């Protein structure tokens, strides 16, 4: 019987990366849904003023914001792989949700700043 996990031999870089993928990628969906809800709130709560923002320049900025947010989400992989090899790697596995929550809240703050400073003022 093969005792290796689905990630491959324990302790290898490939196993650590595959384990990080299995944990973080399903949570990317929730991350993006939270950011989409914030955008929807901005649109609904400021609708009369924000209506012209549904044009070219602002939509490109929102698309850039989404791309930046997803690239920034990948920072979790660096933390995951670095911490996995530390003495407290087993404790990390049960507390990585804290990193997800902190990163998501940080992304919400950046999103609100971006919308308020870069998109909202230019809408006439």
Backbone as XML, in Angstrom:
<?xml version="1.0"?>
<chain id="A" units="angstrom">
  <residue number="1" name="UNK">
    <atom name="N" x="0.843" y="-1.180" z="0.000"/>
    <atom name="CA" x="0.000" y="0.000" z="0.000"/>
    <atom name="C" x="0.889" y="1.244" z="0.000"/>
  </residue>
  <residue number="2" name="UNK">
    <atom name="N" x="0.492" y="2.230" z="-0.800"/>
    <atom name="CA" x="1.228" y="3.479" z="-0.906"/>
    <atom name="C" x="0.776" y="4.416" z="0.207"/>
  </residue>
  <residue number="3" name="UNK">
    <atom name="N" x="1.697" y="4.842" z="1.048"/>
    <atom name="CA" x="1.352" y="5.695" z="2.187"/>
    <atom name="C" x="1.502" y="7.178" z="1.895"/>
  </residue>
  <residue number="4" name="UNK">
    <atom name="N" x="1.884" y="7.524" z="0.665"/>
    <atom name="CA" x="2.027" y="8.935" z="0.321"/>
    <atom name="C" x="0.652" y="9.579" z="0.208"/>
  </residue>
  <residue number="5" name="UNK">
    <atom name="N" x="0.592" y="10.866" z="0.544"/>
    <atom name="CA" x="-0.659" y="11.604" z="0.395"/>
    <atom name="C" x="-0.839" y="11.993" z="-1.066"/>
  </residue>
  <residue number="6" name="UNK">
    <atom name="N" x="-1.977" y="12.564" z="-1.363"/>
    <atom name="CA" x="-2.254" y="13.017" z="-2.725"/>
    <atom name="C" x="-1.318" y="14.147" z="-3.133"/>
  </residue>
  <residue number="7" name="UNK">
    <atom name="N" x="-0.689" y="14.786" z="-2.169"/>
    <atom name="CA" x="0.219" y="15.893" z="-2.454"/>
    <atom name="C" x="1.592" y="15.411" z="-2.909"/>
  </residue>
  <residue number="8" name="UNK">
    <atom name="N" x="1.882" y="14.154" z="-2.758"/>
    <atom name="CA" x="3.206" y="13.651" z="-3.077"/>
    <atom name="C" x="3.959" y="13.376" z="-1.794"/>
  </residue>
  <residue number="9" name="UNK">
    <atom name="N" x="5.251" y="13.118" z="-1.897"/>
    <atom name="CA" x="6.037" y="12.834" z="-0.703"/>
    <atom name="C" x="6.002" y="14.008" z="0.275"/>
  </residue>
  <residue number="10" name="UNK">
    <atom name="N" x="5.739" y="13.737" z="1.551"/>
    <atom name="CA" x="5.693" y="14.830" z="2.531"/>
    <atom name="C" x="7.029" y="15.556" z="2.606"/>
  </residue>
  <residue number="11" name="UNK">
    <atom name="N" x="6.952" y="16.848" z="2.823"/>
    <atom name="CA" x="8.148" y="17.650" z="2.995"/>
    <atom name="C" x="8.738" y="18.193" z="1.708"/>
  </residue>
  <residue number="12" name="UNK">
    <atom name="N" x="8.172" y="17.848" z="0.570"/>
    <atom name="CA" x="8.705" y="18.369" z="-0.682"/>
    <atom name="C" x="8.033" y="19.697" z="-1.013"/>
  </residue>
  <residue number="13" name="UNK">
    <atom name="N" x="8.701" y="20.485" z="-1.830"/>
    <atom name="CA" x="8.150" y="21.780" z="-2.230"/>
    <atom name="C" x="6.868" y="21.593" z="-3.031"/>
  </residue>
  <residue number="14" name="UNK">
    <atom name="N" x="6.831" y="20.567" z="-3.864"/>
    <atom name="CA" x="5.630" y="20.293" z="-4.652"/>
    <atom name="C" x="4.438" y="19.966" z="-3.765"/>
  </residue>
  <residue number="15" name="UNK">
    <atom name="N" x="4.679" y="19.193" z="-2.725"/>
    <atom name="CA" x="3.602" y="18.847" z="-1.801"/>
    <atom name="C" x="3.108" y="20.084" z="-1.068"/>
  </residue>
  <residue number="16" name="UNK">
    <atom name="N" x="4.028" y="20.941" z="-0.668"/>
    <atom name="CA" x="3.631" y="22.173" z="0.028"/>
    <atom name="C" x="2.814" y="23.073" z="-0.886"/>
  </residue>
  <residue number="17" name="UNK">
    <atom name="N" x="3.223" y="23.189" z="-2.140"/>
    <atom name="CA" x="2.499" y="24.048" z="-3.076"/>
    <atom name="C" x="1.118" y="23.482" z="-3.383"/>
  </residue>
  <residue number="18" name="UNK">
    <atom name="N" x="1.033" y="22.166" z="-3.603"/>
    <atom name="CA" x="-0.276" y="21.560" z="-3.875"/>
    <atom name="C" x="-1.201" y="21.677" z="-2.666"/>
  </residue>
  <residue number="19" name="UNK">
    <atom name="N" x="-0.652" y="21.540" z="-1.480"/>
    <atom name="CA" x="-1.459" y="21.718" z="-0.271"/>
    <atom name="C" x="-1.960" y="23.148" z="-0.141"/>
  </residue>
  <residue number="20" name="UNK">
    <atom name="N" x="-1.100" y="24.104" z="-0.478"/>
    <atom name="CA" x="-1.508" y="25.512" z="-0.448"/>
    <atom name="C" x="-2.593" y="25.777" z="-1.480"/>
  </residue>
  <residue number="21" name="UNK">
    <atom name="N" x="-2.450" y="25.214" z="-2.660"/>
    <atom name="CA" x="-3.488" y="25.376" z="-3.694"/>
    <atom name="C" x="-4.828" y="24.825" z="-3.218"/>
  </residue>
  <residue number="22" name="UNK">
    <atom name="N" x="-4.796" y="23.645" z="-2.622"/>
    <atom name="CA" x="-6.048" y="23.036" z="-2.159"/>
    <atom name="C" x="-6.716" y="23.859" z="-1.070"/>
  </residue>
  <residue number="23" name="UNK">
    <atom name="N" x="-5.950" y="24.546" z="-0.262"/>
    <atom name="CA" x="-6.548" y="25.357" z="0.797"/>
    <atom name="C" x="-7.000" y="26.717" z="0.282"/>
  </residue>
  <residue number="24" name="UNK">
    <atom name="N" x="-6.136" y="27.423" z="-0.451"/>
    <atom name="CA" x="-6.395" y="28.821" z="-0.784"/>
    <atom name="C" x="-7.308" y="29.039" z="-1.982"/>
  </residue>
  <residue number="25" name="UNK">
    <atom name="N" x="-7.246" y="28.190" z="-2.977"/>
    <atom name="CA" x="-8.046" y="28.452" z="-4.180"/>
    <atom name="C" x="-9.555" y="28.405" z="-3.949"/>
  </residue>
  <residue number="26" name="UNK">
    <atom name="N" x="-10.098" y="27.466" z="-3.180"/>
    <atom name="CA" x="-11.545" y="27.538" z="-2.918"/>
    <atom name="C" x="-11.947" y="28.812" z="-2.175"/>
  </residue>
  <residue number="27" name="UNK">
    <atom name="N" x="-11.070" y="29.345" z="-1.377"/>
    <atom name="CA" x="-11.367" y="30.563" z="-0.618"/>
    <atom name="C" x="-11.271" y="31.823" z="-1.478"/>
  </residue>
  <residue number="28" name="UNK">
    <atom name="N" x="-10.622" y="31.699" z="-2.629"/>
    <atom name="CA" x="-10.548" y="32.830" z="-3.559"/>
    <atom name="C" x="-11.955" y="33.217" z="-4.029"/>
  </residue>
  <residue number="29" name="UNK">
    <atom name="N" x="-12.823" y="32.238" z="-4.150"/>
    <atom name="CA" x="-14.202" y="32.515" z="-4.566"/>
    <atom name="C" x="-14.885" y="33.402" z="-3.543"/>
  </residue>
  <residue number="30" name="UNK">
    <atom name="N" x="-14.775" y="33.053" z="-2.268"/>
    <atom name="CA" x="-15.377" y="33.879" z="-1.211"/>
    <atom name="C" x="-14.748" y="35.264" z="-1.188"/>
  </residue>
  <residue number="31" name="UNK">
    <atom name="N" x="-13.446" y="35.337" z="-1.349"/>
    <atom name="CA" x="-12.715" y="36.609" z="-1.397"/>
    <atom name="C" x="-13.281" y="37.509" z="-2.495"/>
  </residue>
  <residue number="32" name="UNK">
    <atom name="N" x="-13.442" y="36.949" z="-3.690"/>
    <atom name="CA" x="-13.973" y="37.732" z="-4.800"/>
    <atom name="C" x="-15.433" y="38.108" z="-4.580"/>
  </residue>
  <residue number="33" name="UNK">
    <atom name="N" x="-16.203" y="37.236" z="-3.954"/>
    <atom name="CA" x="-17.598" y="37.567" z="-3.660"/>
    <atom name="C" x="-17.703" y="38.719" z="-2.667"/>
  </residue>
  <residue number="34" name="UNK">
    <atom name="N" x="-16.822" y="38.740" z="-1.667"/>
    <atom name="CA" x="-16.810" y="39.847" z="-0.705"/>
    <atom name="C" x="-16.496" y="41.155" z="-1.432"/>
  </residue>
  <residue number="35" name="UNK">
    <atom name="N" x="-15.482" y="41.134" z="-2.290"/>
    <atom name="CA" x="-15.112" y="42.347" z="-3.016"/>
    <atom name="C" x="-16.213" y="42.780" z="-3.983"/>
  </residue>
  <residue number="36" name="UNK">
    <atom name="N" x="-16.888" y="41.822" z="-4.599"/>
    <atom name="CA" x="-18.007" y="42.156" z="-5.489"/>
    <atom name="C" x="-19.163" y="42.757" z="-4.690"/>
  </residue>
  <residue number="37" name="UNK">
    <atom name="N" x="-19.398" y="42.263" z="-3.481"/>
    <atom name="CA" x="-20.465" y="42.814" z="-2.632"/>
    <atom name="C" x="-20.154" y="44.250" z="-2.237"/>
  </residue>
  <residue number="38" name="UNK">
    <atom name="N" x="-18.893" y="44.556" z="-1.967"/>
    <atom name="CA" x="-18.505" y="45.930" z="-1.640"/>
    <atom name="C" x="-18.749" y="46.842" z="-2.843"/>
  </residue>
  <residue number="39" name="UNK">
    <atom name="N" x="-18.376" y="46.391" z="-4.010"/>
    <atom name="CA" x="-18.627" y="47.175" z="-5.219"/>
    <atom name="C" x="-20.129" y="47.387" z="-5.415"/>
  </residue>
  <residue number="40" name="UNK">
    <atom name="N" x="-20.913" y="46.336" z="-5.232"/>
    <atom name="CA" x="-22.368" y="46.455" z="-5.373"/>
    <atom name="C" x="-22.925" y="47.452" z="-4.365"/>
  </residue>
  <residue number="41" name="UNK">
    <atom name="N" x="-22.399" y="47.435" z="-3.149"/>
    <atom name="CA" x="-22.858" y="48.388" z="-2.128"/>
    <atom name="C" x="-22.552" y="49.819" z="-2.556"/>
  </residue>
  <residue number="42" name="UNK">
    <atom name="N" x="-21.343" y="50.043" z="-3.097"/>
    <atom name="CA" x="-20.998" y="51.383" z="-3.587"/>
    <atom name="C" x="-21.981" y="51.818" z="-4.672"/>
  </residue>
  <residue number="43" name="UNK">
    <atom name="N" x="-22.275" y="50.920" z="-5.600"/>
    <atom name="CA" x="-23.178" y="51.267" z="-6.692"/>
    <atom name="C" x="-24.585" y="51.556" z="-6.190"/>
  </residue>
  <residue number="44" name="UNK">
    <atom name="N" x="-25.099" y="50.716" z="-5.310"/>
    <atom name="CA" x="-26.472" y="50.878" z="-4.817"/>
    <atom name="C" x="-26.598" y="52.108" z="-3.923"/>
  </residue>
  <residue number="45" name="UNK">
    <atom name="N" x="-25.657" y="52.288" z="-3.019"/>
    <atom name="CA" x="-25.757" y="53.382" z="-2.050"/>
    <atom name="C" x="-25.485" y="54.759" z="-2.659"/>
  </residue>
  <residue number="46" name="UNK">
    <atom name="N" x="-24.797" y="54.786" z="-3.772"/>
    <atom name="CA" x="-24.492" y="56.070" z="-4.409"/>
    <atom name="C" x="-25.025" y="56.113" z="-5.833"/>
  </residue>
  <residue number="47" name="UNK">
    <atom name="N" x="-26.097" y="55.392" z="-6.098"/>
    <atom name="CA" x="-26.573" y="55.194" z="-7.465"/>
    <atom name="C" x="-26.786" y="56.471" z="-8.278"/>
  </residue>
  <residue number="48" name="UNK">
    <atom name="N" x="-27.524" y="57.433" z="-7.802"/>
    <atom name="CA" x="-27.747" y="58.571" z="-8.704"/>
    <atom name="C" x="-26.445" y="59.215" z="-9.177"/>
  </residue>
  <residue number="49" name="UNK">
    <atom name="N" x="-25.499" y="59.318" z="-8.277"/>
    <atom name="CA" x="-24.234" y="59.952" z="-8.629"/>
    <atom name="C" x="-23.314" y="59.007" z="-9.408"/>
  </residue>
  <residue number="50" name="UNK">
    <atom name="N" x="-23.410" y="57.711" z="-9.135"/>
    <atom name="CA" x="-22.486" y="56.741" z="-9.696"/>
    <atom name="C" x="-22.917" y="56.243" z="-11.073"/>
  </residue>
  <residue number="51" name="UNK">
    <atom name="N" x="-24.101" y="56.559" z="-11.504"/>
    <atom name="CA" x="-24.628" y="56.031" z="-12.767"/>
    <atom name="C" x="-23.694" y="56.278" z="-13.956"/>
  </residue>
  <residue number="52" name="UNK">
    <atom name="N" x="-23.115" y="57.473" z="-14.082"/>
    <atom name="CA" x="-22.197" y="57.690" z="-15.217"/>
    <atom name="C" x="-20.922" y="56.841" z="-15.144"/>
  </residue>
  <residue number="53" name="UNK">
    <atom name="N" x="-20.633" y="56.259" z="-13.990"/>
    <atom name="CA" x="-19.412" y="55.457" z="-13.851"/>
    <atom name="C" x="-19.513" y="54.123" z="-14.570"/>
  </residue>
  <residue number="54" name="UNK">
    <atom name="N" x="-20.643" y="53.820" z="-15.103"/>
    <atom name="CA" x="-20.778" y="52.557" z="-15.818"/>
    <atom name="C" x="-20.306" y="52.691" z="-17.261"/>
  </residue>
  <residue number="55" name="UNK">
    <atom name="N" x="-19.387" y="53.605" z="-17.485"/>
    <atom name="CA" x="-18.808" y="53.834" z="-18.804"/>
    <atom name="C" x="-17.396" y="53.303" z="-18.888"/>
  </residue>
  <residue number="56" name="UNK">
    <atom name="N" x="-16.789" y="53.519" z="-20.023"/>
    <atom name="CA" x="-15.488" y="52.971" z="-20.373"/>
    <atom name="C" x="-14.368" y="53.118" z="-19.374"/>
  </residue>
  <residue number="57" name="UNK">
    <atom name="N" x="-13.991" y="54.346" z="-19.042"/>
    <atom name="CA" x="-12.821" y="54.572" z="-18.179"/>
    <atom name="C" x="-12.992" y="53.936" z="-16.809"/>
  </residue>
  <residue number="58" name="UNK">
    <atom name="N" x="-14.137" y="54.125" z="-16.188"/>
    <atom name="CA" x="-14.358" y="53.588" z="-14.849"/>
    <atom name="C" x="-14.456" y="52.067" z="-14.847"/>
  </residue>
  <residue number="59" name="UNK">
    <atom name="N" x="-15.051" y="51.509" z="-15.886"/>
    <atom name="CA" x="-15.117" y="50.048" z="-15.958"/>
    <atom name="C" x="-13.731" y="49.441" z="-16.132"/>
  </residue>
  <residue number="60" name="UNK">
    <atom name="N" x="-12.869" y="50.116" z="-16.882"/>
    <atom name="CA" x="-11.487" y="49.639" z="-17.018"/>
    <atom name="C" x="-10.757" y="49.725" z="-15.673"/>
  </residue>
  <residue number="61" name="UNK">
    <atom name="N" x="-11.019" y="50.788" z="-14.917"/>
    <atom name="CA" x="-10.398" y="50.906" z="-13.599"/>
    <atom name="C" x="-10.897" y="49.819" z="-12.654"/>
  </residue>
  <residue number="62" name="UNK">
    <atom name="N" x="-12.177" y="49.501" z="-12.712"/>
    <atom name="CA" x="-12.713" y="48.432" z="-11.864"/>
    <atom name="C" x="-12.145" y="47.077" z="-12.279"/>
  </residue>
  <residue number="63" name="UNK">
    <atom name="N" x="-11.951" y="46.864" z="-13.561"/>
    <atom name="CA" x="-11.343" y="45.638" z="-14.038"/>
    <atom name="C" x="-9.892" y="45.542" z="-13.555"/>
  </residue>
  <residue number="64" name="UNK">
    <atom name="N" x="-9.180" y="46.666" z="-13.598"/>
    <atom name="CA" x="-7.810" y="46.693" z="-13.074"/>
    <atom name="C" x="-7.800" y="46.398" z="-11.582"/>
  </residue>
  <residue number="65" name="UNK">
    <atom name="N" x="-8.753" y="46.937" z="-10.860"/>
    <atom name="CA" x="-8.861" y="46.683" z="-9.424"/>
    <atom name="C" x="-9.075" y="45.197" z="-9.157"/>
  </residue>
  <residue number="66" name="UNK">
    <atom name="N" x="-9.932" y="44.562" z="-9.933"/>
    <atom name="CA" x="-10.175" y="43.130" z="-9.764"/>
    <atom name="C" x="-8.912" y="42.316" z="-10.041"/>
  </residue>
  <residue number="67" name="UNK">
    <atom name="N" x="-8.183" y="42.688" z="-11.079"/>
    <atom name="CA" x="-6.950" y="41.976" z="-11.408"/>
    <atom name="C" x="-5.898" y="42.155" z="-10.313"/>
  </residue>
  <residue number="68" name="UNK">
    <atom name="N" x="-5.750" y="43.384" z="-9.826"/>
    <atom name="CA" x="-4.785" y="43.651" z="-8.751"/>
    <atom name="C" x="-5.158" y="42.877" z="-7.495"/>
  </residue>
  <residue number="69" name="UNK">
    <atom name="N" x="-6.442" y="42.833" z="-7.183"/>
    <atom name="CA" x="-6.900" y="42.111" z="-5.993"/>
    <atom name="C" x="-6.571" y="40.626" z="-6.097"/>
  </residue>
  <residue number="70" name="UNK">
    <atom name="N" x="-6.715" y="40.053" z="-7.271"/>
    <atom name="CA" x="-6.427" y="38.627" z="-7.421"/>
    <atom name="C" x="-4.935" y="38.337" z="-7.443"/>
  </residue>
  <residue number="71" name="UNK">
    <atom name="N" x="-4.145" y="39.249" z="-7.945"/>
    <atom name="CA" x="-2.690" y="39.080" z="-7.859"/>
    <atom name="C" x="-2.248" y="39.196" z="-6.403"/>
  </residue>
  <residue number="72" name="UNK">
    <atom name="N" x="-2.810" y="40.161" z="-5.680"/>
    <atom name="CA" x="-2.459" y="40.327" z="-4.268"/>
    <atom name="C" x="-2.872" y="39.103" z="-3.446"/>
  </residue>
  <residue number="73" name="UNK">
    <atom name="N" x="-3.952" y="38.447" z="-3.834"/>
    <atom name="CA" x="-4.400" y="37.245" z="-3.126"/>
    <atom name="C" x="-3.315" y="36.171" z="-3.136"/>
  </residue>
  <residue number="74" name="UNK">
    <atom name="N" x="-2.514" y="36.154" z="-4.175"/>
    <atom name="CA" x="-1.464" y="35.148" z="-4.296"/>
    <atom name="C" x="-0.369" y="35.304" z="-3.244"/>
  </residue>
  <residue number="75" name="UNK">
    <atom name="N" x="-0.335" y="36.422" z="-2.541"/>
    <atom name="CA" x="0.645" y="36.599" z="-1.464"/>
    <atom name="C" x="0.450" y="35.549" z="-0.372"/>
  </residue>
  <residue number="76" name="UNK">
    <atom name="N" x="-0.754" y="35.024" z="-0.262"/>
    <atom name="CA" x="-1.024" y="33.989" z="0.737"/>
    <atom name="C" x="-0.175" y="32.745" z="0.485"/>
  </residue>
  <residue number="77" name="UNK">
    <atom name="N" x="0.155" y="32.469" z="-0.765"/>
    <atom name="CA" x="0.974" y="31.297" z="-1.067"/>
    <atom name="C" x="2.369" y="31.417" z="-0.478"/>
  </residue>
  <residue number="78" name="UNK">
    <atom name="N" x="2.940" y="32.604" z="-0.566"/>
    <atom name="CA" x="4.265" y="32.809" z="0.023"/>
    <atom name="C" x="4.252" y="32.585" z="1.518"/>
  </residue>
  <residue number="79" name="UNK">
    <atom name="N" x="3.247" y="33.135" z="2.178"/>
    <atom name="CA" x="3.127" y="32.934" z="3.628"/>
    <atom name="C" x="2.906" y="31.462" z="3.953"/>
  </residue>
  <residue number="80" name="UNK">
    <atom name="N" x="2.053" y="30.828" z="3.196"/>
    <atom name="CA" x="1.730" y="29.415" z="3.425"/>
    <atom name="C" x="2.968" y="28.535" z="3.328"/>
  </residue>
  <residue number="81" name="UNK">
    <atom name="N" x="3.713" y="28.697" z="2.264"/>
    <atom name="CA" x="4.870" y="27.834" z="2.040"/>
    <atom name="C" x="5.976" y="28.139" z="3.041"/>
  </residue>
  <residue number="82" name="UNK">
    <atom name="N" x="6.171" y="29.410" z="3.381"/>
    <atom name="CA" x="7.205" y="29.766" z="4.351"/>
    <atom name="C" x="6.881" y="29.243" z="5.744"/>
  </residue>
  <residue number="83" name="UNK">
    <atom name="N" x="5.657" y="29.395" z="6.158"/>
    <atom name="CA" x="5.280" y="29.007" z="7.519"/>
    <atom name="C" x="5.142" y="27.495" z="7.654"/>
  </residue>
  <residue number="84" name="UNK">
    <atom name="N" x="4.816" y="26.827" z="6.580"/>
    <atom name="CA" x="4.626" y="25.385" z="6.627"/>
    <atom name="C" x="5.880" y="24.659" z="7.105"/>
  </residue>
  <residue number="85" name="UNK">
    <atom name="N" x="7.033" y="25.218" z="6.852"/>
    <atom name="CA" x="8.285" y="24.560" z="7.216"/>
    <atom name="C" x="8.837" y="25.029" z="8.557"/>
  </residue>
  <residue number="86" name="UNK">
    <atom name="N" x="8.105" y="25.867" z="9.266"/>
    <atom name="CA" x="8.532" y="26.331" z="10.585"/>
    <atom name="C" x="8.093" y="25.327" z="11.655"/>
  </residue>
  <residue number="87" name="UNK">
    <atom name="N" x="8.556" y="25.559" z="12.866"/>
    <atom name="CA" x="8.221" y="24.671" z="13.979"/>
    <atom name="C" x="6.730" y="24.678" z="14.291"/>
  </residue>
  <residue number="88" name="UNK">
    <atom name="N" x="6.062" y="25.782" z="14.022"/>
    <atom name="CA" x="4.639" y="25.869" z="14.338"/>
    <atom name="C" x="3.766" y="25.644" z="13.102"/>
  </residue>
  <residue number="89" name="UNK">
    <atom name="N" x="4.250" y="24.872" z="12.138"/>
    <atom name="CA" x="3.524" y="24.600" z="10.903"/>
    <atom name="C" x="2.184" y="23.917" z="11.121"/>
  </residue>
  <residue number="90" name="UNK">
    <atom name="N" x="2.108" y="23.016" z="12.105"/>
    <atom name="CA" x="0.830" y="22.340" z="12.376"/>
    <atom name="C" x="-0.190" y="23.297" z="12.974"/>
  </residue>
  <residue number="91" name="UNK">
    <atom name="N" x="0.246" y="24.208" z="13.828"/>
    <atom name="CA" x="-0.650" y="25.212" z="14.401"/>
    <atom name="C" x="-1.134" y="26.151" z="13.296"/>
  </residue>
  <residue number="92" name="UNK">
    <atom name="N" x="-0.269" y="26.452" z="12.360"/>
    <atom name="CA" x="-0.602" y="27.340" z="11.248"/>
    <atom name="C" x="-1.806" y="26.823" z="10.475"/>
  </residue>
  <residue number="93" name="UNK">
    <atom name="N" x="-1.842" y="25.525" z="10.243"/>
    <atom name="CA" x="-2.919" y="24.955" z="9.438"/>
    <atom name="C" x="-4.295" y="25.224" z="10.049"/>
  </residue>
  <residue number="94" name="UNK">
    <atom name="N" x="-4.385" y="25.257" z="11.349"/>
    <atom name="CA" x="-5.681" y="25.507" z="11.982"/>
    <atom name="C" x="-5.998" y="26.992" z="12.122"/>
  </residue>
  <residue number="95" name="UNK">
    <atom name="N" x="-5.011" y="27.843" z="11.838"/>
    <atom name="CA" x="-5.232" y="29.287" z="12.014"/>
    <atom name="C" x="-5.017" y="30.110" z="10.743"/>
  </residue>
  <residue number="96" name="UNK">
    <atom name="N" x="-4.919" y="29.465" z="9.610"/>
    <atom name="CA" x="-4.699" y="30.235" z="8.389"/>
    <atom name="C" x="-5.898" y="31.078" z="8.009"/>
  </residue>
  <residue number="97" name="UNK">
    <atom name="N" x="-7.064" y="30.753" z="8.531"/>
    <atom name="CA" x="-8.250" y="31.562" z="8.248"/>
    <atom name="C" x="-8.037" y="32.996" z="8.709"/>
  </residue>
  <residue number="98" name="UNK">
    <atom name="N" x="-7.193" y="33.194" z="9.721"/>
    <atom name="CA" x="-6.907" y="34.551" z="10.210"/>
    <atom name="C" x="-6.208" y="35.354" z="9.103"/>
  </residue>
  <residue number="99" name="UNK">
    <atom name="N" x="-5.277" y="34.730" z="8.407"/>
    <atom name="CA" x="-4.604" y="35.405" z="7.290"/>
    <atom name="C" x="-5.603" y="35.718" z="6.187"/>
  </residue>
  <residue number="100" name="UNK">
    <atom name="N" x="-6.512" y="34.769" z="5.907"/>
    <atom name="CA" x="-7.534" y="35.018" z="4.881"/>
    <atom name="C" x="-8.402" y="36.205" z="5.274"/>
  </residue>
  <residue number="101" name="UNK">
    <atom name="N" x="-8.843" y="36.242" z="6.523"/>
    <atom name="CA" x="-9.701" y="37.332" z="6.988"/>
    <atom name="C" x="-8.963" y="38.668" z="6.949"/>
  </residue>
  <residue number="102" name="UNK">
    <atom name="N" x="-7.735" y="38.703" z="7.442"/>
    <atom name="CA" x="-6.962" y="39.950" z="7.430"/>
    <atom name="C" x="-6.710" y="40.424" z="5.999"/>
  </residue>
  <residue number="103" name="UNK">
    <atom name="N" x="-6.357" y="39.515" z="5.117"/>
    <atom name="CA" x="-6.123" y="39.883" z="3.723"/>
    <atom name="C" x="-7.382" y="40.372" z="3.030"/>
  </residue>
  <residue number="104" name="UNK">
    <atom name="N" x="-8.507" y="39.741" z="3.336"/>
    <atom name="CA" x="-9.775" y="40.156" z="2.742"/>
    <atom name="C" x="-10.178" y="41.540" z="3.243"/>
  </residue>
  <residue number="105" name="UNK">
    <atom name="N" x="-10.018" y="41.776" z="4.538"/>
    <atom name="CA" x="-10.341" y="43.102" z="5.078"/>
    <atom name="C" x="-9.419" y="44.173" z="4.498"/>
  </residue>
  <residue number="106" name="UNK">
    <atom name="N" x="-8.158" y="43.849" z="4.337"/>
    <atom name="CA" x="-7.225" y="44.790" z="3.731"/>
    <atom name="C" x="-7.627" y="45.095" z="2.284"/>
  </residue>
  <residue number="107" name="UNK">
    <atom name="N" x="-8.031" y="44.067" z="1.552"/>
    <atom name="CA" x="-8.476" y="44.264" z="0.170"/>
    <atom name="C" x="-9.734" y="45.129" z="0.110"/>
  </residue>
  <residue number="108" name="UNK">
    <atom name="N" x="-10.644" y="44.965" z="1.072"/>
    <atom name="CA" x="-11.855" y="45.794" z="1.123"/>
    <atom name="C" x="-11.482" y="47.253" z="1.359"/>
  </residue>
  <residue number="109" name="UNK">
    <atom name="N" x="-10.550" y="47.492" z="2.264"/>
    <atom name="CA" x="-10.103" y="48.867" z="2.525"/>
    <atom name="C" x="-9.483" y="49.472" z="1.270"/>
  </residue>
  <residue number="110" name="UNK">
    <atom name="N" x="-8.617" y="48.720" z="0.603"/>
    <atom name="CA" x="-8.005" y="49.220" z="-0.632"/>
    <atom name="C" x="-9.054" y="49.464" z="-1.714"/>
  </residue>
  <residue number="111" name="UNK">
    <atom name="N" x="-10.020" y="48.580" z="-1.808"/>
    <atom name="CA" x="-11.075" y="48.749" z="-2.803"/>
    <atom name="C" x="-11.882" y="50.013" z="-2.539"/>
  </residue>
  <residue number="112" name="UNK">
    <atom name="N" x="-12.248" y="50.221" z="-1.289"/>
    <atom name="CA" x="-13.019" y="51.428" z="-0.944"/>
    <atom name="C" x="-12.201" y="52.682" z="-1.224"/>
  </residue>
  <residue number="113" name="UNK">
    <atom name="N" x="-10.917" y="52.649" z="-0.899"/>
    <atom name="CA" x="-10.058" y="53.791" z="-1.184"/>
    <atom name="C" x="-9.996" y="54.045" z="-2.691"/>
  </residue>
  <residue number="114" name="UNK">
    <atom name="N" x="-9.770" y="52.986" z="-3.458"/>
    <atom name="CA" x="-9.643" y="53.121" z="-4.903"/>
    <atom name="C" x="-10.917" y="53.708" z="-5.498"/>
  </residue>
  <residue number="115" name="UNK">
    <atom name="N" x="-12.059" y="53.178" z="-5.106"/>
    <atom name="CA" x="-13.324" y="53.675" z="-5.645"/>
    <atom name="C" x="-13.556" y="55.121" z="-5.222"/>
  </residue>
  <residue number="116" name="UNK">
    <atom name="N" x="-13.343" y="55.412" z="-3.950"/>
    <atom name="CA" x="-13.598" y="56.760" z="-3.438"/>
    <atom name="C" x="-12.634" y="57.787" z="-4.011"/>
  </residue>
  <residue number="117" name="UNK">
    <atom name="N" x="-11.392" y="57.390" z="-4.234"/>
    <atom name="CA" x="-10.386" y="58.356" z="-4.660"/>
    <atom name="C" x="-10.182" y="58.390" z="-6.171"/>
  </residue>
  <residue number="118" name="UNK">
    <atom name="N" x="-10.274" y="57.255" z="-6.833"/>
    <atom name="CA" x="-9.928" y="57.194" z="-8.250"/>
    <atom name="C" x="-11.130" y="57.178" z="-9.189"/>
  </residue>
  <residue number="119" name="UNK">
    <atom name="N" x="-12.260" y="56.698" z="-8.747"/>
    <atom name="CA" x="-13.409" y="56.568" z="-9.634"/>
    <atom name="C" x="-14.501" y="57.570" z="-9.280"/>
  </residue>
  <residue number="120" name="UNK">
    <atom name="N" x="-14.905" y="57.576" z="-8.047"/>
    <atom name="CA" x="-16.040" y="58.388" z="-7.615"/>
    <atom name="C" x="-15.870" y="59.888" z="-7.884"/>
  </residue>
  <residue number="121" name="UNK">
    <atom name="N" x="-14.710" y="60.500" z="-7.608"/>
    <atom name="CA" x="-14.584" y="61.950" z="-7.814"/>
    <atom name="C" x="-14.745" y="62.377" z="-9.277"/>
  </residue>
  <residue number="122" name="UNK">
    <atom name="N" x="-14.445" y="61.487" z="-10.217"/>
    <atom name="CA" x="-14.474" y="61.866" z="-11.618"/>
    <atom name="C" x="-15.846" y="61.679" z="-12.258"/>
  </residue>
  <residue number="123" name="UNK">
    <atom name="N" x="-16.760" y="61.096" z="-11.516"/>
    <atom name="CA" x="-18.102" y="60.893" z="-12.040"/>
    <atom name="C" x="-18.851" y="62.212" z="-11.917"/>
  </residue>
  <residue number="124" name="UNK">
    <atom name="N" x="-19.430" y="62.662" z="-12.982"/>
    <atom name="CA" x="-20.168" y="63.933" z="-12.970"/>
    <atom name="C" x="-21.643" y="63.682" z="-13.016"/>
  </residue>
</chain>
